[in-house]
Amino acid sequence: MKKLYYYLRYRYLLYHWRRRERKRRRSNIRVGNVNAFFAALEEAGINYLVLRWFDELPKNLAEEKTYQGDIDMLAESSQLELLCKTLARFPGRIKVDLYSNSIRLGTDCKRIAYYPPLLGSELLASTMFYQGRFRCPQPRLHLYSLLYHCVYQKGLLCGLPSGTALPNHESYAHDLPAELQRLAQEAGEDLPQPLNLLNIHHWLQKKDWSMPYDLMGRWPKRNAWHEELLTYETKKLLDELQGLRQLLVFLLREDAKLCGADKQIVEKLGEKFHILETVQLDGEKQSRVMRQTRGGDWTKHKHSIIVPPVSAVICHDPNPSPISENLELAAAHTFVDNANVFYKHEIRKNLEKQFPQAINFMHGSDNDPESMAYIKAIYPENWQTKIAQWKQILQPSLQP
């Protein structure tokens, strides 16, 4: 009878998760007997980890009765059904905030992966056991992920000073500075000083563990810090463009190349824009671009398979169009200020009929600062040289 009960509960929970996913809502998850639950995840071969505040989790059934917190977990997206099946055997009252390295089954944050897929996958690939009870990140990635959590997911709510003119928020529930210092010592890292959100942001950028610029404005849980950081990064990127405007960067995905659509895409882009350069992306460039750009989320829709970019096409639009020419798309893409950006939608639509086996053909920047962020990801060492070259090429068209 127990097996039947667990199976029926599993089917109910999975139905519930899928239903909430369709409504773009997070799944409600609760668990009991957490030590046995973690042991069952291990036995089932499920790739997961607890993200933070490990010492606060209940150590036994007696502590579970009075535990008032929740458990922040990250899991492998392709194993969520198996995780749900395991969870069904451990009903209880403790809330679990479950995220994955994708956006499946309500493990997202309003259709955005909690950590960018490459960062989430990196966390899941480098785990260790905490007191023999459950998996957690190794010290270096624990530090990086907690700093990411503070700067980009919490902002002022984490209690750290902003490093800008913004007033400090009320105190945090945890002794964050002490925990960060402990982790830094354990990981052999030096924290930025003074320890504030802006300095941590710069520090994470150097570690290639920052939030992509084109995700900053789209992150759904916001406070005044998020607007401050977006404004700061936007100004910096526009300054780095040195007066160039209406640059568009298109990233062609592996699907496009495998089905033979990549040449057609470049031809179509050339009919509309002035192509400045086409770049093939090797493994190192692919990884960097996927870490520093949103790319949708670099996975196939509702899947956990990452579809990497294989080439980049840098374009200049000599004839930008007012956004009012396409009000329907403009309403859904608030960061677009040139209606010609939507030309990529037209290309995708035409290719879908010709190449139905492909899903993600291309991704493109929505505005100038996004283009600059993409350019810096593609050319990390010589982006200044590229900007100077393109300015020289475009000089006649830039004259008033």
TIGURO-778592 format. One record per residue (C-alpha): residue in one letter; y, x, z. Coordinates in steps of 0.05 Angstrom, whole numbers, padded with zeros to 5 digits, always signed. Layout:
<rs>
AYXZ
...
</rs>
This chain:
<rs>
M+00000+00000+00000
K+00047+00058+00015
K+00040+00086-00055
L+00056+00018-00085
Y+00117+00011-00039
Y+00143+00079-00058
Y+00132+00066-00132
L+00169-00001-00129
R+00225+00031-00089
Y+00230+00087-00140
R+00235+00037-00197
Y+00288-00002-00159
L+00329+00061-00143
L+00324+00086-00215
Y+00346+00018-00241
H+00404+00020-00192
W+00425+00089-00214
R+00422+00071-00288
R+00461+00007-00275
R+00516+00043-00239
E+00518+00097-00293
R+00530+00043-00346
K+00588+00018-00303
R+00614+00090-00296
R+00603+00089-00222
R+00569+00139-00177
S+00500+00125-00149
N+00493+00105-00076
I+00440+00150-00044
R+00414+00151+00027
V+00357+00190+00057
G+00319+00199+00122
N+00274+00253+00151
V+00316+00305+00113
N+00272+00365+00129
A+00211+00330+00100
F+00253+00307+00041
F+00274+00379+00025
A+00202+00403+00032
A+00180+00349-00017
L+00234+00370-00067
E+00206+00441-00062
E+00135+00417-00070
A+00154+00377-00132
G+00188+00439-00163
I+00256+00406-00166
N+00315+00453-00176
Y+00368+00433-00125
L+00413+00461-00071
V+00457+00438-00014
L+00528+00459-00031
R+00562+00472+00036
W+00567+00463+00112
F+00493+00479+00122
D+00496+00488+00197
E+00522+00417+00206
L+00461+00383+00176
P+00414+00349+00226
K+00357+00396+00246
N+00308+00342+00268
L+00297+00267+00271
A+00333+00261+00338
E+00397+00292+00309
E+00392+00246+00248
K+00402+00185+00293
T+00473+00208+00312
Y+00492+00246+00249
Q+00557+00218+00219
G+00566+00265+00160
D+00538+00267+00090
I+00500+00318+00049
D+00532+00348-00014
M+00476+00365-00063
L+00472+00393-00134
A+00409+00382-00176
E+00383+00399-00244
S+00403+00342-00290
S+00337+00340-00328
Q+00299+00329-00263
L+00339+00271-00235
E+00283+00220-00248
L+00234+00264-00210
L+00285+00273-00154
C+00293+00197-00151
K+00217+00189-00146
T+00216+00238-00088
L+00275+00205-00054
A+00240+00138-00055
R+00190+00165-00003
F+00245+00180+00048
P+00287+00118+00063
G+00341+00129+00115
R+00414+00123+00134
I+00443+00192+00116
K+00489+00190+00056
V+00477+00240+00000
D+00532+00258-00049
L+00487+00278-00107
Y+00516+00316-00166
S+00483+00351-00225
N+00500+00402-00278
S+00514+00344-00326
I+00538+00272-00322
R+00472+00234-00320
L+00452+00176-00275
G+00516+00171-00235
T+00517+00244-00214
D+00585+00255-00246
C+00656+00246-00222
K+00684+00192-00267
R+00647+00219-00329
I+00664+00291-00313
A+00612+00340-00286
Y+00627+00359-00214
Y+00623+00433-00233
P+00628+00451-00307
P+00556+00453-00334
L+00553+00529-00340
L+00579+00539-00269
G+00532+00485-00242
S+00473+00517-00278
E+00493+00585-00251
L+00491+00557-00180
L+00423+00527-00191
A+00395+00592-00218
S+00416+00633-00156
T+00390+00597-00094
M+00361+00620-00028
F+00332+00586+00033
Y+00375+00568+00092
Q+00334+00578+00156
G+00272+00562+00116
R+00293+00489+00111
F+00329+00478+00045
R+00359+00514-00015
C+00431+00536-00015
P+00473+00582-00060
Q+00469+00657-00052
P+00530+00686-00014
R+00573+00705-00074
L+00565+00639-00110
H+00570+00601-00045
L+00639+00633-00036
Y+00660+00619-00108
S+00636+00547-00107
L+00671+00533-00040
L+00736+00564-00065
Y+00730+00522-00129
H+00718+00461-00085
C+00782+00476-00045
V+00828+00490-00104
Y+00806+00441-00157
Q+00767+00385-00123
K+00805+00378-00057
G+00873+00410-00069
L+00920+00395-00010
L+00864+00357+00025
C+00828+00422+00042
G+00884+00441+00091
L+00901+00508+00059
P+00975+00521+00042
S+00991+00512-00032
G+01029+00576-00043
T+01084+00534-00075
A+01141+00491-00049
L+01092+00435-00034
P+01087+00418+00040
N+01021+00433+00075
H+00971+00376+00085
E+00942+00355+00152
S+00887+00399+00181
Y+00817+00399+00149
A+00754+00376+00185
H+00725+00447+00181
D+00751+00515+00201
L+00759+00534+00128
P+00795+00602+00135
A+00741+00627+00183
E+00684+00602+00138
L+00715+00634+00077
Q+00726+00700+00113
R+00654+00700+00137
L+00627+00685+00068
A+00672+00738+00036
Q+00646+00790+00084
E+00574+00769+00071
A+00585+00771-00005
G+00623+00837-00004
E+00686+00805-00033
D+00759+00812-00013
L+00797+00746-00009
P+00867+00742-00037
Q+00924+00748+00013
P+00959+00707+00034
L+00903+00657+00030
N+00933+00598-00007
L+00912+00553-00065
L+00953+00588-00119
N+00928+00657-00100
I+00856+00631-00098
H+00866+00600-00167
H+00888+00668-00195
W+00830+00702-00160
L+00779+00652-00189
Q+00809+00663-00259
K+00795+00737-00253
K+00723+00721-00232
D+00716+00673-00291
W+00702+00617-00241
S+00764+00575-00248
M+00771+00504-00274
P+00784+00502-00350
Y+00857+00486-00366
D+00837+00426-00409
L+00800+00397-00349
M+00857+00405-00299
G+00896+00345-00324
R+00833+00303-00331
W+00804+00315-00262
P+00803+00244-00232
K+00813+00257-00158
R+00884+00282-00155
N+00941+00296-00107
A+01008+00331-00114
W+00975+00399-00118
H+00937+00382-00182
E+01002+00362-00216
E+01035+00425-00191
L+00979+00470-00217
L+00977+00434-00284
T+01053+00443-00293
Y+01047+00516-00273
E+00991+00532-00322
T+01023+00492-00378
K+01088+00531-00374
K+01050+00597-00372
L+01009+00580-00433
L+01069+00556-00473
D+01106+00620-00456
E+01047+00660-00480
L+01050+00625-00548
Q+01118+00659-00559
G+01148+00601-00595
L+01088+00583-00638
R+01074+00509-00639
Q+01025+00460-00672
L+00966+00507-00666
L+00898+00473-00665
V+00832+00505-00647
F+00767+00473-00669
L+00701+00495-00638
L+00641+00482-00682
R+00578+00469-00643
E+00508+00492-00655
D+00487+00423-00681
A+00537+00430-00738
K+00509+00497-00760
L+00435+00477-00753
C+00444+00417-00798
G+00487+00453-00848
A+00551+00415-00835
D+00593+00475-00812
K+00617+00494-00882
Q+00638+00422-00897
I+00677+00420-00832
V+00715+00483-00849
E+00730+00457-00919
K+00756+00391-00890
L+00799+00428-00839
G+00827+00470-00896
E+00848+00407-00934
K+00891+00384-00875
F+00913+00448-00840
H+00930+00521-00853
I+00869+00559-00828
L+00893+00623-00795
E+00825+00651-00776
T+00751+00633-00770
V+00711+00669-00716
Q+00636+00672-00704
L+00620+00668-00630
D+00564+00713-00604
G+00529+00701-00537
E+00583+00732-00494
K+00639+00695-00529
Q+00600+00630-00526
S+00590+00637-00451
R+00664+00653-00440
V+00689+00596-00484
M+00643+00546-00448
R+00667+00570-00380
Q+00740+00566-00399
T+00742+00503-00441
R+00719+00432-00425
G+00684+00418-00492
G+00671+00346-00471
D+00622+00376-00422
W+00583+00420-00473
T+00522+00376-00466
K+00493+00323-00511
H+00514+00254-00489
K+00471+00230-00431
H+00428+00292-00436
S+00426+00359-00400
I+00418+00402-00463
I+00477+00448-00472
V+00501+00451-00544
P+00542+00516-00548
P+00600+00530-00596
V+00579+00579-00651
S+00646+00588-00687
A+00720+00575-00677
V+00771+00555-00730
I+00843+00569-00711
C+00892+00526-00751
H+00966+00512-00758
D+00990+00442-00774
P+01052+00447-00819
N+01062+00372-00820
P+01051+00342-00751
S+01052+00266-00746
P+01082+00223-00691
I+01031+00199-00641
S+01054+00127-00652
E+01017+00127-00719
N+00951+00117-00682
L+00966+00078-00619
E+00893+00059-00605
L+00869+00131-00602
A+00933+00153-00567
A+00920+00106-00509
A+00852+00139-00497
H+00877+00210-00507
T+00941+00217-00467
F+00946+00293-00476
V+00953+00288-00551
D+01024+00294-00579
N+01006+00301-00653
A+00969+00245-00688
N+00936+00296-00735
V+00894+00319-00677
F+00853+00256-00689
Y+00831+00283-00757
K+00771+00312-00721
H+00748+00241-00705
E+00751+00224-00779
I+00709+00286-00796
R+00658+00269-00742
K+00652+00198-00766
N+00639+00219-00838
L+00588+00272-00817
E+00549+00225-00772
K+00528+00185-00833
Q+00508+00247-00872
F+00475+00285-00815
P+00447+00233-00766
Q+00403+00285-00732
A+00464+00321-00704
I+00502+00294-00644
N+00559+00341-00627
F+00592+00371-00688
M+00657+00398-00662
H+00707+00399-00605
G+00781+00412-00612
S+00843+00425-00571
D+00891+00367-00560
N+00957+00403-00554
D+00991+00472-00556
P+00975+00495-00485
E+00902+00476-00494
S+00901+00515-00559
M+00929+00576-00523
A+00876+00570-00469
Y+00822+00568-00523
I+00853+00628-00558
K+00852+00668-00494
A+00778+00650-00484
I+00762+00672-00556
Y+00804+00735-00555
P+00807+00757-00482
E+00829+00828-00497
N+00874+00820-00558
W+00903+00750-00557
Q+00974+00779-00556
T+00960+00817-00621
K+00932+00754-00653
I+00994+00713-00633
A+01039+00767-00663
Q+00998+00768-00728
W+01000+00692-00735
K+01075+00690-00721
Q+01085+00739-00778
I+01041+00698-00825
L+01076+00633-00807
Q+01146+00661-00803
P+01172+00627-00867
S+01147+00559-00844
L+01176+00569-00775
Q+01247+00577-00800
P+01292+00518-00782
</rs>
